[in-house]
């Protein structure tokens, strides 16, 4: 298995990464939203079933 950040062989202590540095790079990418999955906006109008009484 190779490190998903730099493609070097993984180390048992940092698996699936090769080092603490690559693990920290991955964490930083998650925290800054780089790995965010874009959401699709719902084009339909909101439900009109609610009445304001």
PDB file of N, CA, C and O in Angstrom:
ATOM      1  N   UNK A   1       0.853  -1.170   0.000  1.00  0.00           N
ATOM      2  CA  UNK A   1       0.000   0.000   0.000  1.00  0.00           C
ATOM      3  C   UNK A   1       0.897   1.231   0.000  1.00  0.00           C
ATOM      4  O   UNK A   1       1.940   1.256   0.654  1.00  0.00           O
ATOM      5  N   UNK A   2       0.477   2.247  -0.741  1.00  0.00           N
ATOM      6  CA  UNK A   2       1.274   3.466  -0.798  1.00  0.00           C
ATOM      7  C   UNK A   2       0.511   4.634  -0.173  1.00  0.00           C
ATOM      8  O   UNK A   2      -0.718   4.632  -0.110  1.00  0.00           O
ATOM      9  N   UNK A   3       1.244   5.593   0.269  1.00  0.00           N
ATOM     10  CA  UNK A   3       0.695   6.783   0.915  1.00  0.00           C
ATOM     11  C   UNK A   3      -0.168   7.556  -0.098  1.00  0.00           C
ATOM     12  O   UNK A   3       0.278   7.803  -1.219  1.00  0.00           O
ATOM     13  N   UNK A   4      -1.394   7.940   0.281  1.00  0.00           N
ATOM     14  CA  UNK A   4      -2.251   8.679  -0.647  1.00  0.00           C
ATOM     15  C   UNK A   4      -1.774  10.114  -0.910  1.00  0.00           C
ATOM     16  O   UNK A   4      -2.245  10.752  -1.851  1.00  0.00           O
ATOM     17  N   UNK A   5      -0.859  10.620  -0.103  1.00  0.00           N
ATOM     18  CA  UNK A   5      -0.366  11.983  -0.274  1.00  0.00           C
ATOM     19  C   UNK A   5       0.866  12.012  -1.172  1.00  0.00           C
ATOM     20  O   UNK A   5       0.917  12.788  -2.126  1.00  0.00           O
ATOM     21  N   UNK A   6       1.862  11.172  -0.875  1.00  0.00           N
ATOM     22  CA  UNK A   6       3.129  11.241  -1.616  1.00  0.00           C
ATOM     23  C   UNK A   6       3.502   9.954  -2.349  1.00  0.00           C
ATOM     24  O   UNK A   6       4.513   9.923  -3.051  1.00  0.00           O
ATOM     25  N   UNK A   7       2.720   8.908  -2.202  1.00  0.00           N
ATOM     26  CA  UNK A   7       2.917   7.618  -2.874  1.00  0.00           C
ATOM     27  C   UNK A   7       4.107   6.797  -2.383  1.00  0.00           C
ATOM     28  O   UNK A   7       4.480   5.820  -3.033  1.00  0.00           O
ATOM     29  N   UNK A   8       4.710   7.164  -1.255  1.00  0.00           N
ATOM     30  CA  UNK A   8       5.767   6.344  -0.664  1.00  0.00           C
ATOM     31  C   UNK A   8       5.121   5.165   0.061  1.00  0.00           C
ATOM     32  O   UNK A   8       3.922   5.205   0.339  1.00  0.00           O
ATOM     33  N   UNK A   9       5.889   4.112   0.376  1.00  0.00           N
ATOM     34  CA  UNK A   9       5.334   2.990   1.142  1.00  0.00           C
ATOM     35  C   UNK A   9       4.843   3.453   2.517  1.00  0.00           C
ATOM     36  O   UNK A   9       5.443   4.342   3.122  1.00  0.00           O
ATOM     37  N   UNK A  10       3.774   2.865   3.003  1.00  0.00           N
ATOM     38  CA  UNK A  10       3.204   3.278   4.284  1.00  0.00           C
ATOM     39  C   UNK A  10       4.012   2.751   5.461  1.00  0.00           C
ATOM     40  O   UNK A  10       4.731   1.758   5.346  1.00  0.00           O
ATOM     41  N   UNK A  11       3.882   3.428   6.584  1.00  0.00           N
ATOM     42  CA  UNK A  11       4.486   3.017   7.852  1.00  0.00           C
ATOM     43  C   UNK A  11       3.360   2.577   8.772  1.00  0.00           C
ATOM     44  O   UNK A  11       2.293   3.190   8.799  1.00  0.00           O
ATOM     45  N   UNK A  12       3.599   1.518   9.521  1.00  0.00           N
ATOM     46  CA  UNK A  12       2.584   0.975  10.411  1.00  0.00           C
ATOM     47  C   UNK A  12       2.029   1.985  11.403  1.00  0.00           C
ATOM     48  O   UNK A  12       0.830   1.979  11.684  1.00  0.00           O
ATOM     49  N   UNK A  13       2.877   2.849  11.937  1.00  0.00           N
ATOM     50  CA  UNK A  13       2.442   3.826  12.945  1.00  0.00           C
ATOM     51  C   UNK A  13       1.552   4.918  12.363  1.00  0.00           C
ATOM     52  O   UNK A  13       0.783   5.543  13.093  1.00  0.00           O
ATOM     53  N   UNK A  14       1.649   5.153  11.064  1.00  0.00           N
ATOM     54  CA  UNK A  14       0.907   6.250  10.440  1.00  0.00           C
ATOM     55  C   UNK A  14      -0.036   5.763   9.347  1.00  0.00           C
ATOM     56  O   UNK A  14      -0.528   6.568   8.556  1.00  0.00           O
ATOM     57  N   UNK A  15      -0.290   4.491   9.293  1.00  0.00           N
ATOM     58  CA  UNK A  15      -1.088   3.897   8.233  1.00  0.00           C
ATOM     59  C   UNK A  15      -2.414   4.612   8.078  1.00  0.00           C
ATOM     60  O   UNK A  15      -3.073   4.823   9.096  1.00  0.00           O
ATOM     61  N   UNK A  16      -2.848   4.988   6.941  1.00  0.00           N
ATOM     62  CA  UNK A  16      -2.403   4.651   5.592  1.00  0.00           C
ATOM     63  C   UNK A  16      -1.358   5.605   5.035  1.00  0.00           C
ATOM     64  O   UNK A  16      -1.108   5.607   3.829  1.00  0.00           O
ATOM     65  N   UNK A  17      -0.748   6.408   5.883  1.00  0.00           N
ATOM     66  CA  UNK A  17       0.251   7.384   5.436  1.00  0.00           C
ATOM     67  C   UNK A  17       1.659   6.867   5.701  1.00  0.00           C
ATOM     68  O   UNK A  17       1.846   5.864   6.390  1.00  0.00           O
ATOM     69  N   UNK A  18       2.655   7.571   5.139  1.00  0.00           N
ATOM     70  CA  UNK A  18       4.041   7.146   5.330  1.00  0.00           C
ATOM     71  C   UNK A  18       4.694   7.863   6.509  1.00  0.00           C
ATOM     72  O   UNK A  18       5.702   7.394   7.038  1.00  0.00           O
ATOM     73  N   UNK A  19       4.130   8.995   6.922  1.00  0.00           N
ATOM     74  CA  UNK A  19       4.750   9.779   7.988  1.00  0.00           C
ATOM     75  C   UNK A  19       3.722  10.676   8.658  1.00  0.00           C
ATOM     76  O   UNK A  19       2.593  10.818   8.187  1.00  0.00           O
ATOM     77  N   UNK A  20       4.129  11.265   9.746  1.00  0.00           N
ATOM     78  CA  UNK A  20       3.283  12.220  10.464  1.00  0.00           C
ATOM     79  C   UNK A  20       2.988  13.427   9.579  1.00  0.00           C
ATOM     80  O   UNK A  20       1.888  13.977   9.616  1.00  0.00           O
ATOM     81  N   UNK A  21       3.975  13.835   8.783  1.00  0.00           N
ATOM     82  CA  UNK A  21       3.804  14.973   7.891  1.00  0.00           C
ATOM     83  C   UNK A  21       2.654  14.747   6.914  1.00  0.00           C
ATOM     84  O   UNK A  21       1.801  15.620   6.755  1.00  0.00           O
ATOM     85  N   UNK A  22       2.622  13.591   6.259  1.00  0.00           N
ATOM     86  CA  UNK A  22       1.555  13.301   5.304  1.00  0.00           C
ATOM     87  C   UNK A  22       0.197  13.181   5.993  1.00  0.00           C
ATOM     88  O   UNK A  22      -0.820  13.587   5.431  1.00  0.00           O
ATOM     89  N   UNK A  23       0.171  12.631   7.196  1.00  0.00           N
ATOM     90  CA  UNK A  23      -1.076  12.570   7.960  1.00  0.00           C
ATOM     91  C   UNK A  23      -1.568  13.975   8.272  1.00  0.00           C
ATOM     92  O   UNK A  23      -2.767  14.243   8.192  1.00  0.00           O
ATOM     93  N   UNK A  24      -0.656  14.873   8.626  1.00  0.00           N
ATOM     94  CA  UNK A  24      -1.033  16.260   8.918  1.00  0.00           C
ATOM     95  C   UNK A  24      -1.483  17.009   7.667  1.00  0.00           C
ATOM     96  O   UNK A  24      -2.390  17.838   7.733  1.00  0.00           O
ATOM     97  N   UNK A  25      -0.856  16.720   6.530  1.00  0.00           N
ATOM     98  CA  UNK A  25      -1.280  17.330   5.265  1.00  0.00           C
ATOM     99  C   UNK A  25      -2.718  16.919   4.958  1.00  0.00           C
ATOM    100  O   UNK A  25      -3.535  17.749   4.559  1.00  0.00           O
ATOM    101  N   UNK A  26      -3.024  15.635   5.146  1.00  0.00           N
ATOM    102  CA  UNK A  26      -4.373  15.137   4.905  1.00  0.00           C
ATOM    103  C   UNK A  26      -5.383  15.790   5.840  1.00  0.00           C
ATOM    104  O   UNK A  26      -6.464  16.188   5.405  1.00  0.00           O
ATOM    105  N   UNK A  27      -5.041  15.904   7.116  1.00  0.00           N
ATOM    106  CA  UNK A  27      -5.924  16.552   8.086  1.00  0.00           C
ATOM    107  C   UNK A  27      -6.177  18.005   7.716  1.00  0.00           C
ATOM    108  O   UNK A  27      -7.310  18.478   7.798  1.00  0.00           O
ATOM    109  N   UNK A  28      -5.143  18.707   7.313  1.00  0.00           N
ATOM    110  CA  UNK A  28      -5.289  20.107   6.913  1.00  0.00           C
ATOM    111  C   UNK A  28      -6.226  20.232   5.714  1.00  0.00           C
ATOM    112  O   UNK A  28      -7.021  21.168   5.645  1.00  0.00           O
ATOM    113  N   UNK A  29      -6.139  19.305   4.779  1.00  0.00           N
ATOM    114  CA  UNK A  29      -7.027  19.329   3.611  1.00  0.00           C
ATOM    115  C   UNK A  29      -8.478  19.127   4.026  1.00  0.00           C
ATOM    116  O   UNK A  29      -9.371  19.767   3.471  1.00  0.00           O
ATOM    117  N   UNK A  30      -8.727  18.249   4.992  1.00  0.00           N
ATOM    118  CA  UNK A  30     -10.092  18.052   5.487  1.00  0.00           C
ATOM    119  C   UNK A  30     -10.590  19.305   6.199  1.00  0.00           C
ATOM    120  O   UNK A  30     -11.722  19.738   5.984  1.00  0.00           O
ATOM    121  N   UNK A  31      -9.746  19.886   7.046  1.00  0.00           N
ATOM    122  CA  UNK A  31     -10.174  21.036   7.844  1.00  0.00           C
ATOM    123  C   UNK A  31     -10.433  22.292   7.015  1.00  0.00           C
ATOM    124  O   UNK A  31     -11.260  23.122   7.392  1.00  0.00           O
ATOM    125  N   UNK A  32      -9.735  22.439   5.892  1.00  0.00           N
ATOM    126  CA  UNK A  32      -9.936  23.619   5.053  1.00  0.00           C
ATOM    127  C   UNK A  32     -11.006  23.410   3.987  1.00  0.00           C
ATOM    128  O   UNK A  32     -11.293  24.323   3.212  1.00  0.00           O
ATOM    129  N   UNK A  33     -11.600  22.217   3.941  1.00  0.00           N
ATOM    130  CA  UNK A  33     -12.677  21.952   3.001  1.00  0.00           C
ATOM    131  C   UNK A  33     -12.233  21.524   1.618  1.00  0.00           C
ATOM    132  O   UNK A  33     -13.054  21.465   0.703  1.00  0.00           O
ATOM    133  N   UNK A  34     -10.981  21.230   1.445  1.00  0.00           N
ATOM    134  CA  UNK A  34     -10.491  20.805   0.131  1.00  0.00           C
ATOM    135  C   UNK A  34     -11.111  19.477  -0.304  1.00  0.00           C
ATOM    136  O   UNK A  34     -11.278  19.236  -1.499  1.00  0.00           O
ATOM    137  N   UNK A  35     -11.449  18.624   0.646  1.00  0.00           N
ATOM    138  CA  UNK A  35     -12.060  17.342   0.338  1.00  0.00           C
ATOM    139  C   UNK A  35     -13.589  17.388   0.375  1.00  0.00           C
ATOM    140  O   UNK A  35     -14.239  16.345   0.310  1.00  0.00           O
ATOM    141  N   UNK A  36     -14.155  18.565   0.477  1.00  0.00           N
ATOM    142  CA  UNK A  36     -15.607  18.685   0.577  1.00  0.00           C
ATOM    143  C   UNK A  36     -16.289  18.172  -0.683  1.00  0.00           C
ATOM    144  O   UNK A  36     -15.793  18.354  -1.795  1.00  0.00           O
ATOM    145  N   UNK A  37     -17.419  17.536  -0.491  1.00  0.00           N
ATOM    146  CA  UNK A  37     -18.221  17.055  -1.608  1.00  0.00           C
ATOM    147  C   UNK A  37     -19.235  18.147  -1.934  1.00  0.00           C
ATOM    148  O   UNK A  37     -20.019  18.539  -1.069  1.00  0.00           O
ATOM    149  N   UNK A  38     -19.229  18.642  -3.171  1.00  0.00           N
ATOM    150  CA  UNK A  38     -20.162  19.710  -3.509  1.00  0.00           C
ATOM    151  C   UNK A  38     -21.609  19.215  -3.448  1.00  0.00           C
ATOM    152  O   UNK A  38     -21.926  18.121  -3.915  1.00  0.00           O
ATOM    153  N   UNK A  39     -22.452  20.018  -2.880  1.00  0.00           N
ATOM    154  CA  UNK A  39     -23.873  19.676  -2.770  1.00  0.00           C
ATOM    155  C   UNK A  39     -24.626  20.241  -3.964  1.00  0.00           C
ATOM    156  O   UNK A  39     -24.293  21.305  -4.486  1.00  0.00           O
ATOM    157  N   UNK A  40     -25.634  19.517  -4.376  1.00  0.00           N
ATOM    158  CA  UNK A  40     -26.481  20.003  -5.455  1.00  0.00           C
ATOM    159  C   UNK A  40     -27.657  20.747  -4.839  1.00  0.00           C
ATOM    160  O   UNK A  40     -28.322  20.241  -3.935  1.00  0.00           O
ATOM    161  N   UNK A  41     -27.901  21.931  -5.328  1.00  0.00           N
ATOM    162  CA  UNK A  41     -29.013  22.721  -4.830  1.00  0.00           C
ATOM    163  C   UNK A  41     -30.320  22.124  -5.331  1.00  0.00           C
ATOM    164  O   UNK A  41     -30.415  21.677  -6.474  1.00  0.00           O
ATOM    165  N   UNK A  42     -31.311  22.124  -4.477  1.00  0.00           N
ATOM    166  CA  UNK A  42     -32.628  21.632  -4.832  1.00  0.00           C
ATOM    167  C   UNK A  42     -33.359  22.737  -5.588  1.00  0.00           C
ATOM    168  O   UNK A  42     -33.599  23.817  -5.049  1.00  0.00           O
ATOM    169  N   UNK A  43     -33.705  22.459  -6.826  1.00  0.00           N
ATOM    170  CA  UNK A  43     -34.354  23.458  -7.681  1.00  0.00           C
ATOM    171  C   UNK A  43     -35.842  23.619  -7.381  1.00  0.00           C
ATOM    172  O   UNK A  43     -36.433  24.627  -7.769  1.00  0.00           O
ATOM    173  N   UNK A  44     -36.460  22.660  -6.706  1.00  0.00           N
ATOM    174  CA  UNK A  44     -37.900  22.732  -6.453  1.00  0.00           C
ATOM    175  C   UNK A  44     -38.209  23.761  -5.369  1.00  0.00           C
ATOM    176  O   UNK A  44     -37.406  23.973  -4.460  1.00  0.00           O
ATOM    177  N   UNK A  45     -39.383  24.403  -5.468  1.00  0.00           N
ATOM    178  CA  UNK A  45     -39.760  25.385  -4.445  1.00  0.00           C
ATOM    179  C   UNK A  45     -40.062  24.697  -3.126  1.00  0.00           C
ATOM    180  O   UNK A  45     -40.386  23.510  -3.102  1.00  0.00           O
ATOM    181  N   UNK A  46     -39.958  25.431  -2.033  1.00  0.00           N
ATOM    182  CA  UNK A  46     -40.273  24.841  -0.727  1.00  0.00           C
ATOM    183  C   UNK A  46     -41.741  24.412  -0.680  1.00  0.00           C
ATOM    184  O   UNK A  46     -42.584  24.933  -1.411  1.00  0.00           O
ATOM    185  N   UNK A  47     -42.018  23.458   0.192  1.00  0.00           N
ATOM    186  CA  UNK A  47     -43.405  22.982   0.333  1.00  0.00           C
ATOM    187  C   UNK A  47     -44.314  24.124   0.745  1.00  0.00           C
ATOM    188  O   UNK A  47     -43.978  24.924   1.618  1.00  0.00           O
ATOM    189  N   UNK A  48     -45.473  24.187   0.101  1.00  0.00           N
ATOM    190  CA  UNK A  48     -46.463  25.222   0.398  1.00  0.00           C
ATOM    191  C   UNK A  48     -47.526  24.687   1.347  1.00  0.00           C
ATOM    192  O   UNK A  48     -48.602  25.272   1.468  1.00  0.00           O
ATOM    193  N   UNK A  49     -47.228  23.574   2.025  1.00  0.00           N
ATOM    194  CA  UNK A  49     -48.193  22.955   2.919  1.00  0.00           C
ATOM    195  C   UNK A  49     -48.294  23.679   4.258  1.00  0.00           C
ATOM    196  O   UNK A  49     -49.215  23.408   5.029  1.00  0.00           O
ATOM    197  N   UNK A  50     -47.392  24.571   4.544  1.00  0.00           N
ATOM    198  CA  UNK A  50     -47.394  25.263   5.817  1.00  0.00           C
ATOM    199  C   UNK A  50     -48.282  26.499   5.718  1.00  0.00           C
ATOM    200  O   UNK A  50     -48.152  27.293   4.786  1.00  0.00           O
ATOM    201  N   UNK A  51     -49.156  26.652   6.652  1.00  0.00           N
ATOM    202  CA  UNK A  51     -50.002  27.857   6.655  1.00  0.00           C
ATOM    203  C   UNK A  51     -49.614  28.723   7.824  1.00  0.00           C
ATOM    204  O   UNK A  51     -49.279  28.224   8.898  1.00  0.00           O
ATOM    205  N   UNK A  52     -49.659  29.992   7.619  1.00  0.00           N
ATOM    206  CA  UNK A  52     -49.307  30.930   8.683  1.00  0.00           C
ATOM    207  C   UNK A  52     -50.579  31.381   9.381  1.00  0.00           C
ATOM    208  O   UNK A  52     -51.265  32.288   8.909  1.00  0.00           O
ATOM    209  N   UNK A  53     -50.886  30.763  10.476  1.00  0.00           N
ATOM    210  CA  UNK A  53     -52.099  31.104  11.263  1.00  0.00           C
ATOM    211  C   UNK A  53     -51.732  31.915  12.462  1.00  0.00           C
ATOM    212  O   UNK A  53     -52.606  32.296  13.241  1.00  0.00           O
TER     213      UNK A  53
END
